Amino acid sequence: MDKFKSNPFYMKVSGDYALFTDPMTKGGGEKFTYQVPTYQSLKGIVEACYWKPTLYYIIDCVKVINPIKTETKGILSPMKNGKKDLNYYTYLKDVKYLIQYHFEWNDNRKDLMYDRNEKKHEQILLRSMQKGGRRDVFLGTRECIGHIERIKKRDFKNAKSYYDGEIISFGLMFHSFVYPDEAYDNNTANFLTSNFCSIIMTDGKIDFIEPKYCKIKHNLGNYSIKKFDDSNFTSVDDLFDCYEKEGVMDDELNECSSGDL
């Protein structure tokens, strides 16, 4: 039986500033941004729109629309002795990205199989994008507020990037974390795992590999899977009932191939 995979979704993300921190620059308190968003940061943005433990998101690709510009700011950081220290953070400025992604069922959550209703998850996700997300959206760090907007496939395909016609390599970058509830083998079970890989942008678009295909991995520590029950989990059926059905148009559907509302 083929593994379930939803149809793709499309989102526009923009903001005045972004800080996708290069971990190599954090040791002395300074922070310097990667030039492009990481897989993990984009996944976090999508999860801020809508997330449930029943599913997990796969980021397929991202388009970098605006030119890459940076700005350095002096930040006063509190110290343990009550004094303040001046650090320099380098941010990306005036960013706009288009994201293509899909979701798959989380096979580590067999206890939530009753919650696997593709169309209801899809409709909640689409409406959440339309409203700008269910939680605050941060572009890499809390002080960088982002704005999301639902777009269609044609908008993604027709969008022009500042880097059309160019191939740019960003070298080895942090890719993602694998948390225990998304573990895919014995090496990632009960561990927090960090992944690294080479990133190349072609015509302004970065095609991401899935975390399990990254060649460089590090186990960071032991973690356990959070348990969900009626006290901390709302089924998609109950959640969908909270959304008003009025005003749903045929062209709002995402052409799902299975499941009924």
N, C-alpha and C positions, 0 to 999 in steps of 0.2 A: 504494500500500500504506500502510495506517494505521500511524503510529508506535506501537511497543509501549509499553504502560503497565500496570503491575501493578495488582492490586486494592489497595485501601487497607489500611494497617496502623494500629494504635492503641496508644499508649504513655502511661503516667502517669509524670511526672517530679516529684520533690519534693526539698526540701532545707531546711536551717535558714537558709542565706543564699545569695544570688545577687548577681552584679555584672556586669551587661550594660553595659559602659562606654560612656558618651556620649563620642565622640572629641573633642568640643568642650571637655571638661573635663580633658584629659590633659596639656595644655601645661606646666603648672606643677608636675607631679608629683602633683596631687590626682586622684582618680577619683570620679565621680558616676554612679550607675547610671541607665539608662533605667528607666521604670516597668514596662515589659513586655519579654519576651525578643525579641531580633531573630531574623529568619529564619536568619541565619548561625549564631547560637548554638544554635538548635534543630537545625539540620542537623548541627552538630558533635556534639551529644548523640546523635543517631541513628547517626552514623558511628562513635561510640565503642561502640555496641552491635554493629554489624557493617558492614564496608565492604570492597569490592573495586573495583579500577579498571574492571572490566567494566560497572559500573552507576553511576548517580548518583541521589541522593534529591531529591525535590520535596516541600517542606513545604506541605501544603494549607491547614491552619488550626491554631490553638491555642486552647484554652479556659483562661482564667484563673479558677481555682477560688477561691482565698483572697483576702481583701482585700489591697490593695497597701499595705505598710508598709515604712518605711525605718529604718535605724539607722546612725549615723555612728561610726566608730572611728578612733582615732589609731594610725597605723602608722609604726614606725621603719624607714626605708629606708636601706640602706648607700650612701655616697657614694664617689667615686673617690679622695678623699684619706684614706679610712679612717674618717672620722667618720660619724655618722648624722644623718638629717634627719627631722623629724616631719611626716608628711603625713596628711591626713584623707581616708578612703575612705567613701563612703556606699553601703551595701548594701541590697538588698531582704531582708526577713526573713520566714521561714516561708512559703515559696512552694510552690505545687502547680499543675502545668499538665497538661493532656491534649492530646496531639499526634495529628493525623491526617496521614499521609504515604504516599507510594508511591515506587516506583523505576522508572526507565527505563534502557534500554541506552545506554551511552556510545558515540555514533557516531564519536567521535574515536579509539576503540580498536578499529579494524577487525582488528588483530592478535589480539584476544582474543574474536573471535566464537565460537570453539569453547567458550568458557566461559559461554555464554548458555543456561543451564538454569534456567528460571523457578522450577520447583518446588523444586529443590535450594537455590537462593538463598533462597527463601521459607522453607523449613524451617529452615535454619541461622539466619536472622533471627528467626523465631518462638522457637526454642529459646534463642537468645542473649538475647532480651528476657525470657524466662521465668527465666533465670539471673542477670539483672541486668546484662547486657552483657559484652563480651569485653575491654574496656579500662576504665580509670577514667573516671568521668563527672564533668565539671566544669560548674558553672552559671555560665558566663561567664569565670571565672578559676580558677586552680588551687586557691586556698585555700577555694573554695566547692564542697564535695563534694555530688554529687547521687545520687539513687537512682532507678532506672527499674524499671518493672513493665509487663508486657504486660496490656492490657485488650482487651475485645471491643467491637464496634461499638455494641451496646446500652448498654454502660457509658458510652461517649463521648456518645451521644445523650441519655441520661437524666441525665447529671451536671448539677447546678445550680451556677451561678456566683454569686459574691457580687454581681456586677454585672448580673444579669438585669434587663431592663427599662430599661437605660441605654445611651446612645450616647455614647462618649467618643473625642475626637480627640486623638492624641498628637503631631500635627504631623509635620514632616519628620524622619525617622529614618534611620540607617544600616540598610540592608536586608541586603546580602550581598556576598561576593566572587565573582567568576568567575575561576577558575584556567584556565591555558591548556588543560589536558586536558578542560575542559568548555566551551571556546569554541564560540560558535554563529554567528559571522560574522567577517569580516576585521578588524573593529575590536577584537575580543577575542582573536584568535589571537596567541599568543606574548606576551600581556600579563597582568598581574594587574590586574583591574578591580574597582573598588568601586562599589556601587549604593546609591542613596538613593531613598526614596519616602515618601509620607504614609501614616500608619497610623491606622486607625479601628477601635475595638472596639465591637461591637454585641451586647448581651446577654451580655457576657463573652467573646465569640469574635472572634478576628481572622482574617479570610480573607486569605491572602497571595497576591500575584501572583508569577509566576516572575521570576527575575532579569532575563531578557531583555526583560521588559516595563517595567522601571523606566526612568523618563524622565531621571533625573540619574545620570550615569556619569562616572567618572574613571579613566584609565589610570595606574597607579601605578609600573609598571616592566616591564622585559622579563624574561620567564621562558620556560623551555623545558619540554617535556613529558618526564616521567620515563619511561625505558625499562624494560620488564619482560621477564624471561626466566626460565628454569628456576632460576636462582640466587636470585631474589627474589620468585617468584610461585608460589603453590600453586593448582592448578585447583580449581573447585568440586566436581568429581567426587572428587578426592583428599581435599578438606576434608570433604565430606559423609561419606566413609567413616570419618573420625575420630570422628564423632558416633554414639553408640549409637542404633540404631533401636528398641530395646525401649521400650515404654511410649507410643509415638505413638498418640494417639487420633484417631478420625475428626473430632471437633469441633476438633482442633488445626489442621486444614488451613484454608487461607484462601480456599477456593473458587476456586483458580486455574483458568483456562480452557484452559491449554495446557501441554505439557511433561509428561514422565513422570519419576518418581523412578528 
